[in-house]
Amino acid sequence: MNEQYEKSLSKLELDKVLSLLADHASSQAAKDRCMAIRPSADADEIRHLLEETSAACKCITIKGSPSFGGLYDVGASLDRAYRGGCLSPEELLRIAGVLRAARQAKSYAEGEGVQEASVLDLYFQQITSNKYLEERIFNSILSKDESLQKIITSPSYAKILQEPIVTIRSDRFVVPVKAECKGQLPGLVHDVSSSGSTYFIEPMSAVNGNNELRELFMAERKEIERILAELSAESADHREQIKLDYDVLLELECIFARARLSFAMRAICPEVRTDGQLNLIRARHPLITGKTVVPISVRLGSDFDTLIITGPNTGGKTVTLK
């Protein structure tokens, strides 16, 4: 039965329709969720899903489409932080990305053009923004990169070397010297080029400066580790809410993807019947585009319950059946 069911879905080209839906989602998690959708046989569930899509369409019409960019599943990272683990800068940036998306979604719901109550309100009400932690993470990690760059390019260290060309070997400033001239510059050899023609020498006059620089690097590394541990602990304190934010945002992203696809298809919300009647009025196959498409009207189950479809090849029999 299951094999026959999947075969039917393949014949109906559901995967291609879902691929169109996934194209309207931003995050990979939402795209995956879109591709995993399967038809429902529960009329109430179908009506609820259609109501969500219609509400999202109305939101987009009134105030545009919300952004859900930067959504990553941060659950595993938050659990590790909760157990006392120190998260990497990339993990923290992803957590901040979820927080930013939550804040933007909250602002979208509460912003101009607020409409009457809808089924989407429950989703938006569950979201909690945390601008303080969001900015703490973004500012701390970005400033780390900037401070490191300042140390590497600081003119004061270049003056210590007294040479215009400076490179780095093993976290220490060195000067590239021709092999035949290496004896003319007292210092420590840190590396030799593969051809042997260049020696990378740390001049004795630069040793103290390099030592100070290395101490700064070590102090900075400790400070970075302290900040990362602090931010990890703060994220762990809000673990459950951030997880909930992510789950709700992911669901909203899929709902608004459905709405955007419905606009692209010029689709309408159908009436769901449970009495066996079917009445399609000027229906179009969702995968056939262009002005040459001939819409099809077909009804079944009212005054008759048997329908024979005949016609020539490429006449539309298969499309009608689908």
C-alpha positions in Angstrom: 0.0 0.0 0.0 2.8 2.4 0.9 4.7 1.6 -2.3 1.6 2.2 -4.3 1.0 5.5 -2.4 4.5 6.7 -3.2 4.1 5.7 -6.8 0.9 7.7 -7.1 2.7 10.8 -5.6 5.5 10.3 -8.2 3.0 10.0 -11.0 1.3 13.2 -9.8 4.7 14.9 -9.8 4.3 16.1 -6.3 8.1 16.3 -5.8 8.3 18.9 -8.6 5.5 21.0 -7.0 7.3 20.7 -3.6 10.5 21.8 -5.3 8.8 25.0 -6.5 7.6 25.5 -2.9 11.1 24.9 -1.5 12.4 27.6 -3.9 10.4 30.2 -2.0 12.0 29.3 1.3 15.4 30.7 2.5 16.9 28.4 5.0 17.9 24.8 4.1 15.9 23.5 7.1 12.7 25.1 5.6 13.5 23.8 2.1 13.9 20.3 3.6 10.6 20.6 5.5 8.8 21.7 2.3 10.2 18.7 0.4 8.9 16.4 3.1 5.3 17.5 2.9 2.8 14.7 2.1 -1.0 15.0 1.4 -3.4 14.9 4.3 -6.7 13.0 4.4 -7.9 15.0 7.4 -10.4 17.6 6.1 -10.0 19.8 9.3 -6.2 19.7 9.1 -6.4 20.7 5.4 -8.8 23.6 6.1 -6.4 24.8 8.9 -3.4 24.7 6.6 -5.3 26.6 3.9 -6.4 29.2 6.5 -2.7 29.6 7.4 -1.7 30.1 3.8 -4.5 32.6 3.2 -3.6 34.6 6.3 0.1 34.7 5.1 -1.1 35.9 1.7 -3.1 38.7 3.4 0.0 39.7 5.4 2.1 39.9 2.3 -0.5 41.9 0.5 -0.7 44.4 3.3 2.9 44.8 4.5 5.2 42.7 2.3 6.9 39.4 3.0 8.9 38.9 6.2 12.5 37.8 6.1 13.6 34.5 7.7 17.3 34.6 6.5 20.0 33.1 8.7 18.0 30.3 10.3 20.1 27.4 11.5 19.1 24.6 13.8 21.1 25.6 17.0 19.5 23.0 19.3 22.6 20.8 19.6 24.9 23.9 20.2 22.5 25.1 23.0 22.4 21.7 24.6 26.2 21.6 24.7 26.4 25.1 26.1 23.8 24.0 28.8 26.2 21.2 29.7 28.9 23.7 30.2 30.6 23.6 26.8 32.2 26.6 25.2 30.7 27.3 21.7 32.7 28.3 18.7 32.3 31.8 17.2 30.4 30.2 14.2 27.9 28.5 16.6 27.3 31.7 18.5 26.8 33.7 15.3 24.1 31.2 14.3 22.4 31.6 17.6 22.5 35.4 17.1 21.1 34.8 13.6 18.1 33.0 15.1 17.7 35.9 17.7 17.8 38.5 14.9 15.2 36.6 12.8 13.0 36.3 15.9 13.3 40.1 16.6 12.5 40.9 12.9 9.5 38.5 12.9 8.2 40.1 16.1 8.6 43.6 14.6 6.9 42.4 11.4 3.9 41.2 13.3 3.6 44.3 15.5 4.5 46.8 12.7 2.5 49.1 10.5 -0.5 47.6 8.6 -1.5 45.4 11.5 -4.6 43.5 10.5 -7.4 41.7 12.4 -6.7 38.5 14.3 -5.6 35.5 12.3 -4.4 31.9 12.8 -0.8 33.2 12.5 -1.1 35.2 15.7 -0.4 32.2 17.9 2.9 31.7 16.1 4.1 35.3 16.4 3.0 35.4 20.1 5.3 32.5 21.0 8.3 34.4 19.7 10.5 36.2 22.2 13.2 38.7 21.0 16.4 39.1 22.9 18.1 42.1 21.4 20.6 42.3 24.2 22.1 38.8 23.7 21.8 39.2 19.9 23.9 42.4 19.9 26.3 41.1 22.5 27.2 38.1 20.3 27.5 40.1 17.0 29.5 42.9 18.6 31.9 40.7 20.6 32.8 38.3 17.8 33.1 41.1 15.1 35.3 43.2 17.4 37.6 40.1 18.0 38.4 40.0 14.3 39.0 43.8 14.1 41.3 43.8 17.1 43.4 40.9 15.7 43.8 42.8 12.4 44.9 45.9 14.3 47.7 43.9 16.0 48.9 42.3 12.8 49.1 45.6 10.9 50.2 47.9 13.7 52.9 50.3 12.4 54.7 50.2 15.7 55.7 46.6 15.2 56.8 47.3 11.7 59.1 50.0 13.0 60.7 47.5 15.4 61.7 45.3 12.5 63.3 48.3 10.5 62.5 46.5 7.2 59.9 47.4 4.7 58.9 43.8 3.9 57.5 41.8 6.7 55.8 38.4 6.8 54.8 36.0 9.6 56.1 32.6 10.6 54.9 30.8 13.7 53.1 34.0 15.0 56.3 36.0 14.8 57.4 38.8 12.4 60.2 37.8 10.1 62.1 39.2 7.2 62.6 37.3 3.9 66.4 37.4 3.3 68.3 36.0 0.3 70.2 32.8 1.2 73.6 34.3 0.4 72.9 37.3 2.7 71.6 35.5 5.7 74.9 35.9 7.6 74.6 39.7 7.3 71.5 39.9 9.4 71.9 38.5 13.0 68.7 36.8 14.1 66.7 33.6 14.4 65.9 31.5 11.3 62.2 30.4 11.5 61.7 29.0 8.0 63.4 28.4 4.6 61.6 28.5 1.3 61.2 25.2 -0.7 63.8 26.3 -3.2 66.2 27.3 -0.4 66.8 30.7 -1.9 65.0 32.6 0.9 65.5 32.5 4.6 62.9 33.9 6.9 64.8 35.5 9.7 63.6 37.2 12.9 66.1 40.0 13.5 67.5 40.2 17.0 66.3 43.8 17.2 62.8 42.5 16.7 62.9 39.6 19.3 61.6 41.8 22.2 58.9 43.2 20.1 57.9 39.8 18.9 57.9 38.5 22.4 55.6 41.3 23.5 53.4 40.6 20.5 53.2 37.0 21.3 52.1 37.9 24.9 49.4 40.1 23.4 48.3 37.2 21.2 48.1 34.9 24.2 46.3 37.5 26.3 43.9 38.1 23.5 43.3 34.4 23.0 42.5 34.1 26.7 40.2 37.1 26.5 38.4 35.6 23.5 38.0 32.2 25.3 36.6 34.1 28.3 34.1 36.0 26.1 33.1 32.9 24.2 32.5 31.0 27.5 30.5 33.9 28.8 28.3 34.2 25.7 27.9 30.4 25.7 26.6 30.5 29.3 24.2 33.4 28.5 22.9 31.5 25.4 22.4 28.4 27.6 20.3 30.4 30.1 17.9 31.2 27.2 18.1 27.7 25.7 14.4 26.7 25.7 13.2 30.1 24.4 15.8 30.2 21.6 14.8 26.6 20.6 11.1 27.6 20.6 11.9 30.7 18.5 13.7 28.5 16.0 10.8 26.0 15.7 8.2 28.7 15.4 10.2 30.7 12.8 10.8 27.5 10.8 7.1 26.8 10.7 6.3 30.5 9.7 8.9 30.3 7.0 7.2 27.3 5.5 3.8 29.0 5.7 5.0 32.1 4.0 6.7 30.0 1.4 3.3 28.5 0.6 1.8 32.0 0.4 4.6 33.2 -2.0 4.1 30.1 -4.2 0.3 30.7 -4.3 1.0 34.2 -5.6 3.4 32.9 -8.2 0.8 30.4 -9.3 -2.1 32.8 -9.1 -3.8 30.2 -6.9 -7.0 30.5 -4.9 -8.1 28.8 -1.7 -10.4 25.9 -2.6 -13.4 24.7 -0.7 -12.8 21.4 1.0 -15.7 19.0 0.7 -16.2 15.6 2.4 -19.3 14.5 0.5 -17.4 13.0 -2.5 -18.2 15.9 -4.8 -15.5 17.4 -7.1 -15.9 20.6 -9.0 -12.8 22.2 -10.6 -13.5 25.5 -12.4 -10.9 26.5 -15.0 -8.2 24.5 -13.2 -4.6 24.6 -14.4 -1.8 22.2 -14.0 0.7 23.8 -11.6 3.8 22.7 -13.6 2.6 24.0 -17.0 3.2 27.7 -17.5 2.5 30.1 -20.2 -0.5 31.9 -21.8 -1.1 28.9 -24.1 -2.3 26.7 -21.2 -6.0 25.7 -21.7 -7.8 25.6 -18.3 -9.9 22.6 -17.5 -13.3 22.5 -15.8 -14.5 19.2 -14.5 -17.1 18.0 -12.0 -17.9 14.7 -10.5 -20.1 13.3 -7.7 -23.1 15.6 -8.0 -25.6 14.4 -10.7 -23.2 11.7 -12.0 -20.3 9.8 -10.5 -18.7 8.2 -13.5 -16.6 10.1 -16.1 -15.0 8.9 -19.3 -12.2 11.0 -20.8 -11.4 10.6 -24.5 -9.4 12.5 -27.0 -6.3 12.6 -29.2 -2.7 12.4 -28.0 -1.5 15.6 -26.3 -5.2 16.5 -25.9 -5.0 16.9 -22.1 -6.3 13.6 -20.8 -3.4 12.9 -18.4 -3.3 16.5 -17.2 -7.1 16.3 -16.5 -6.7 13.0 -14.6 -3.9 14.5 -12.5 
